[in-house]
Each structure stands twice: as C-alpha cells, then as structure tokens.
Amino acid sequence: MGVRMLSREQARRLYDRIGARQDTQAFYEDRATERLIQQGDFGTAHGVLEFGCGTGRFALRLLSQHLSADASYRALDLSPTMVELAQARLAPFGSRAEVVLTDGSPPTSEAAASRDRFVSNFVLDLLSEDDIAAVIREAHRILAPGGLLCVSSLSSGAGSFSRLVSRAWSGVHAWRPALVGGCRPLELLTWISSPQWQLRHHSKLAPFGVPSEVVVAARA
Ligand SMILES: C[S@@+](CC[C@H](N)C(=O)[O-])C[C@H]1O[C@@H](n2cnc3c(N)ncnc32)[C@H](O)[C@@H]1O
C-alpha cells in the first residue's frame, strides 16, 4: 500500500491552522537551512523563487543578511494564513519581495529560465511522489542554466538514533499524517539526478535526533 499523503485541500487547512506556530519547528529546521545558506551562494543570486515559504522566516534571513540589494525574491504558498504572515514579515522589502497564494499545484506558470535560485525547505516531504517529481521538473524549467536548486527536507537518517526517529516519524505519519504536519522522511536524491542536475552539495544532519537532508544542485 502506498503512503497516504494529505490532499492539497487538507494541507491548506492544516497550515492555515498551524500559522505562526510553524516557526516552533526552527529547533531542527534551522540547522538544515543554515547549511543551505552556506552552500547556496546566495550573495551572487539575482532572483530567488521559494516554493512553500511558510511564515517567511527563511526569506527574512535571505533578504536581510545574504541577498544583494538588487536581488529579488518571490514566494508561493497554498495557505492564505502563511501568505499573509509572510507578506507582513517581508513588507519592509517593498517590491523586492513578493508572496503569492497558489492552489498548491507545481509552479507551471512561472516563466522559464527566470530565476537563478529555486528554494524549497520542508515542503517536498509533504507532497505526493508525482508532485515532488513535477516540482523538481518545474524547478529545472524555471532556473536559468547554472542556477541552483536548494532544497531541504526530512530524511531517513544517517546514524542509528536518527534512523530510529525517522522510522517512528514514518509510523506516526502513516497513522495520522496531520500530527507531523503531513511530512514524511524522504531520500531527496531519488528525484535529483544527472544529466539534468549537477550535484554541488548533499548532506544529512540530525539536530535533536530529527533527521534532515540538504541538497544543492546546479541546473545543467
Ligand atoms: C512544513 S511548512 C515549511 C514552511 C517553510 N518552508 C519553513 O521551512 O519554515 C510547509 C509549507 O508549505 C506549504 N505548502 C504545503 N503544500 C504546498 C503546495 N502544494 N504548494 C505550495 N505550498 C505548500 C504550507 O502551507 C507551509 O507553509
């Protein structure tokens, strides 16, 4: 039997309910996103697209500390509550930062070769396998050649303790996906293969035992 995922409508309702409480996940997410920032060379970026921006916390870090003053940022999210929170948080950046509500589909209407960074943190792990493949395909289309795909997610773990946590997490997900935000551990490299992508960085970490994974790959 396949893994039971939340539908887009269920995910929208869940994240509308979670709202600002999403930021309590920083205790494990921040180690992965810090690594993503180190490896994603954001200082040279001109245009960033983030898929599933949540409250805009990562965007705030990028815009205030890492992106150059002429770089622009655009985010997509399917939760109206998250979009409002992110818009309020990023308002000081004016037209450089844009947050758009979507229906949760893969981003097929973004212009081709229009960005040099495609970011998604802890979102692919709540999508169906078909949607993950479609989002990665769209990332390839949206990125200009040489642009970087920068993604992080829950993962299957590296050491014995994090593997145990990962199995327990998958068990809870199979029982009641909403209890773990609809997210289950993934192996990101399953979806990111050559010759479309050149792998620049791959690592697994397990802050507080929660296994996560970071991938940076250049669009070939
Ligand atoms: C686990 S949260 C992660 C939020 C943020 N990236 C972070 O790291 O804090 C997942 C986010 O993805 C959004 N999301 C879930 N499914 C989505 C989809 N199909 N399309 C766009 N956004 C989605 C949710 O509304 C939520 O904001």
The ligand as an SDF file (V2000), in Angstrom:
LIG
                    3D

 27 29  0  0  0  0  0  0  0  0999 V2000
    6.3950   22.4290    6.9110 C   0  0  0  0  0  0  0  0  0  0  0  0
    5.9320   24.0110    6.3130 S   0  0  0  0  0  0  0  0  0  0  0  0
    7.5290   24.6880    5.8980 C   0  0  0  0  0  0  0  0  0  0  0  0
    7.4740   26.1740    5.7750 C   0  0  0  0  0  0  0  0  0  0  0  0
    8.8190   26.8590    5.4950 C   0  0  0  0  0  0  0  0  0  0  0  0
    9.3620   26.4630    4.2100 N   0  0  0  0  0  0  0  0  0  0  0  0
    9.7700   26.5800    6.6140 C   0  0  0  0  0  0  0  0  0  0  0  0
   10.8010   25.9090    6.3730 O   0  0  0  0  0  0  0  0  0  0  0  0
    9.5070   27.0330    7.7460 O   0  0  0  0  0  0  0  0  0  0  0  0
    5.2220   23.6470    4.7560 C   0  0  0  0  0  0  0  0  0  0  0  0
    4.7570   24.8930    3.9970 C   0  0  0  0  0  0  0  0  0  0  0  0
    4.4710   24.5110    2.6590 O   0  0  0  0  0  0  0  0  0  0  0  0
    3.1980   24.9890    2.3030 C   0  0  0  0  0  0  0  0  0  0  0  0
    2.6740   24.0270    1.3200 N   0  0  0  0  0  0  0  0  0  0  0  0
    2.2240   22.7680    1.5360 C   0  0  0  0  0  0  0  0  0  0  0  0
    1.8630   22.1850    0.3850 N   0  0  0  0  0  0  0  0  0  0  0  0
    2.1010   23.0990   -0.5870 C   0  0  0  0  0  0  0  0  0  0  0  0
    1.9200   23.1140   -2.0110 C   0  0  0  0  0  0  0  0  0  0  0  0
    1.4310   22.0350   -2.6410 N   0  0  0  0  0  0  0  0  0  0  0  0
    2.2240   24.2260   -2.6980 N   0  0  0  0  0  0  0  0  0  0  0  0
    2.7230   25.3210   -2.0530 C   0  0  0  0  0  0  0  0  0  0  0  0
    2.9170   25.3750   -0.7170 N   0  0  0  0  0  0  0  0  0  0  0  0
    2.6180   24.2770    0.0020 C   0  0  0  0  0  0  0  0  0  0  0  0
    2.4200   25.0600    3.6080 C   0  0  0  0  0  0  0  0  0  0  0  0
    1.3500   25.9700    3.5330 O   0  0  0  0  0  0  0  0  0  0  0  0
    3.5120   25.5170    4.5650 C   0  0  0  0  0  0  0  0  0  0  0  0
    3.6460   26.9160    4.5450 O   0  0  0  0  0  0  0  0  0  0  0  0
  1  2  1  0
  2  3  1  0
  2 10  1  0
  3  4  1  0
  4  5  1  0
  5  6  1  0
  5  7  1  0
  7  8  2  0
  7  9  1  0
 10 11  1  0
 11 12  1  0
 11 26  1  0
 12 13  1  0
 13 14  1  0
 13 24  1  0
 14 15  1  0
 14 23  1  0
 15 16  2  0
 16 17  1  0
 17 18  1  0
 17 23  2  0
 18 19  1  0
 18 20  2  0
 20 21  1  0
 21 22  2  0
 22 23  1  0
 24 25  1  0
 24 26  1  0
 26 27  1  0
M  CHG  2   2   1   9  -1
M  END
$$$$
